[in-house]
Amino acid sequence: MTIFITGASRGIGKFLFEKFSTENAKVFGTYHSENQELGKDKRFFRLDVTSFEEVSKISEIIKGEIERLVLINCAGNNYNSFAHKASHTEWKNVIDTNLTGTFNVIRAFLPLMREQNYGRIINFASVVAETGIPGTSAYAASKAGLWGMTRSMAVENASKGITVNNFNLGYFDIGMINEVSEEYQKIVKQKIPSGKFGDPANIYNAVKFVIEADYMTGSSLDINGGIY
Ligand SMILES: NC(=O)c1ccc[n+]([C@@H]2O[C@H](COP(=O)([O-])OP(=O)(O)OC[C@H]3O[C@@H](n4cnc5c(N)ncnc54)[C@H](OP(=O)(O)O)[C@@H]3O)[C@@H](O)[C@H]2O)c1
């Protein structure tokens, strides 16, 4: 099995990279910002997911090593602004990264998955796309876009042993949440029945479930602690 994780330099992607590296799988990861340590690690590639050319080059480099590919699309970014004040450039960058970037990575690896009659594609959506949180129009649009894209790709590739699914994540004790103010974190916790953010081990376990579940495709798995 080969596991390819985008956005593996930080947060959830890094957590998954480390967990799967202890297992019997070949794991590759990507980072985006300059990172001298990861730059020396042969398992890592520097990638801007907005560039289809870059991801195509990486897929060419590693294709000979790929067997039963699990593609985990963790790379993502955020931009907070009320719509009436939003910068077009920043807004578009979120769509380009979270939605088109996810498409670019899938597009680069799909032909090989179809040739090998196997694939597991996991996209990272968010509860933010369904709850209507002020300032998140770009992020919410990018994540909601993944639902439609996932459904369509799932149907296109079902006969080729490939499943395509989303995780609709709630709030986890890792990654992006650290950029949110403590005040807002308190407000969010009031909407989570257990009153705490999620342990990322839940996401790891869900990936393992998706790998095993060949009949689950086109789905969105809510992993959110019952947030309301
Ligand atoms: N954490 C949560 O509670 C939560 C909740 C809901 C959904 N999610 C989703 O889960 C995913 C991971 O979240 P996280 O909290 O772990 O995020 P994070 O800590 O902010 O990490 C984001 C990762 O994406 C990479 N990245 C950003 N822009 C990129 C680009 N243009 N090309 C390639 N890579 C890029 C970053 O690379 P560099 O650091 O190298 O720049 C980093 O590795 C995201 O899609 C996020 O929207 C997270």
Ligand as a Chemical Component Dictionary entry (heavy atoms), coordinates in Angstrom:
data_LIG
# 
_chem_comp.id                   LIG 
_chem_comp.type                 NON-POLYMER 
_chem_comp.pdbx_formal_charge   0 
_chem_comp.three_letter_code    LIG 
# 
loop_
_chem_comp_atom.comp_id 
_chem_comp_atom.atom_id 
_chem_comp_atom.alt_atom_id 
_chem_comp_atom.type_symbol 
_chem_comp_atom.charge 
_chem_comp_atom.model_Cartn_x 
_chem_comp_atom.model_Cartn_y 
_chem_comp_atom.model_Cartn_z 
_chem_comp_atom.pdbx_ordinal 
LIG N1  N1  N 0  -7.949  21.295 12.285 1  
LIG C1  C1  C 0  -9.282  21.227 12.239 2  
LIG O1  O1  O 0  -9.944  21.220 13.296 3  
LIG C2  C2  C 0  -10.009 21.119 10.908 4  
LIG C3  C3  C 0  -11.411 21.176 10.910 5  
LIG C4  C4  C 0  -12.106 21.045 9.715  6  
LIG C5  C5  C 0  -11.413 20.839 8.527  7  
LIG N2  N2  N 1  -10.053 20.801 8.540  8  
LIG C6  C6  C 0  -9.364  20.576 7.261  9  
LIG O2  O2  O 0  -8.384  19.577 7.402  10 
LIG C7  C7  C 0  -7.242  19.877 6.596  11 
LIG C8  C8  C 0  -6.001  19.948 7.483  12 
LIG O3  O3  O 0  -6.207  20.962 8.456  13 
LIG P1  P1  P 0  -5.099  21.383 9.518  14 
LIG O4  O4  O 0  -5.822  22.011 10.640 15 
LIG O5  O5  O -1 -4.161  20.274 9.749  16 
LIG O6  O6  O 0  -4.355  22.567 8.685  17 
LIG P2  P2  P 0  -2.973  23.318 8.954  18 
LIG O7  O7  O 0  -2.364  22.922 10.248 19 
LIG O8  O8  O 0  -3.232  24.759 8.695  20 
LIG O9  O9  O 0  -2.029  22.741 7.781  21 
LIG C9  C9  C 0  -2.337  23.030 6.454  22 
LIG C10 C10 C 0  -1.400  22.250 5.562  23 
LIG O10 O10 O 0  -1.713  22.590 4.200  24 
LIG C11 C11 C 0  -0.534  22.999 3.540  25 
LIG N3  N3  N 0  -0.842  23.972 2.495  26 
LIG C12 C12 C 0  -1.396  25.202 2.617  27 
LIG N4  N4  N 0  -1.495  25.786 1.413  28 
LIG C13 C13 C 0  -1.013  24.909 0.507  29 
LIG C14 C14 C 0  -0.830  24.925 -0.895 30 
LIG N5  N5  N 0  -1.203  25.984 -1.670 31 
LIG N6  N6  N 0  -0.288  23.842 -1.497 32 
LIG C15 C15 C 0  0.071   22.771 -0.768 33 
LIG N7  N7  N 0  -0.054  22.680 0.563  34 
LIG C16 C16 C 0  -0.597  23.752 1.194  35 
LIG C17 C17 C 0  0.368   23.568 4.630  36 
LIG O11 O11 O 0  1.709   23.511 4.174  37 
LIG P3  P3  P 0  2.913   24.428 4.774  38 
LIG O12 O12 O 0  2.744   24.469 6.233  39 
LIG O13 O13 O 0  4.147   23.725 4.376  40 
LIG O14 O14 O 0  2.776   25.754 4.130  41 
LIG C18 C18 C 0  0.077   22.604 5.776  42 
LIG O15 O15 O 0  0.834   21.438 5.639  43 
LIG C19 C19 C 0  -7.546  21.197 5.903  44 
LIG O16 O16 O 0  -8.048  20.932 4.613  45 
LIG C20 C20 C 0  -8.628  21.817 6.775  46 
LIG O17 O17 O 0  -9.450  22.702 6.059  47 
LIG C21 C21 C 0  -9.335  20.954 9.704  48 
# 
loop_
_chem_comp_bond.comp_id 
_chem_comp_bond.atom_id_1 
_chem_comp_bond.atom_id_2 
_chem_comp_bond.value_order 
_chem_comp_bond.pdbx_ordinal 
LIG N1  C1  SING 1  
LIG C1  O1  DOUB 2  
LIG C1  C2  SING 3  
LIG C2  C3  SING 4  
LIG C2  C21 DOUB 5  
LIG C3  C4  DOUB 6  
LIG C4  C5  SING 7  
LIG C5  N2  DOUB 8  
LIG N2  C6  SING 9  
LIG N2  C21 SING 10 
LIG C6  O2  SING 11 
LIG C6  C20 SING 12 
LIG O2  C7  SING 13 
LIG C7  C8  SING 14 
LIG C7  C19 SING 15 
LIG C8  O3  SING 16 
LIG O3  P1  SING 17 
LIG P1  O4  DOUB 18 
LIG P1  O5  SING 19 
LIG P1  O6  SING 20 
LIG O6  P2  SING 21 
LIG P2  O7  DOUB 22 
LIG P2  O8  SING 23 
LIG P2  O9  SING 24 
LIG O9  C9  SING 25 
LIG C9  C10 SING 26 
LIG C10 O10 SING 27 
LIG C10 C18 SING 28 
LIG O10 C11 SING 29 
LIG C11 N3  SING 30 
LIG C11 C17 SING 31 
LIG N3  C12 SING 32 
LIG N3  C16 SING 33 
LIG C12 N4  DOUB 34 
LIG N4  C13 SING 35 
LIG C13 C14 SING 36 
LIG C13 C16 DOUB 37 
LIG C14 N5  SING 38 
LIG C14 N6  DOUB 39 
LIG N6  C15 SING 40 
LIG C15 N7  DOUB 41 
LIG N7  C16 SING 42 
LIG C17 O11 SING 43 
LIG C17 C18 SING 44 
LIG O11 P3  SING 45 
LIG P3  O12 DOUB 46 
LIG P3  O13 SING 47 
LIG P3  O14 SING 48 
LIG C18 O15 SING 49 
LIG C19 O16 SING 50 
LIG C19 C20 SING 51 
LIG C20 O17 SING 52 
# 
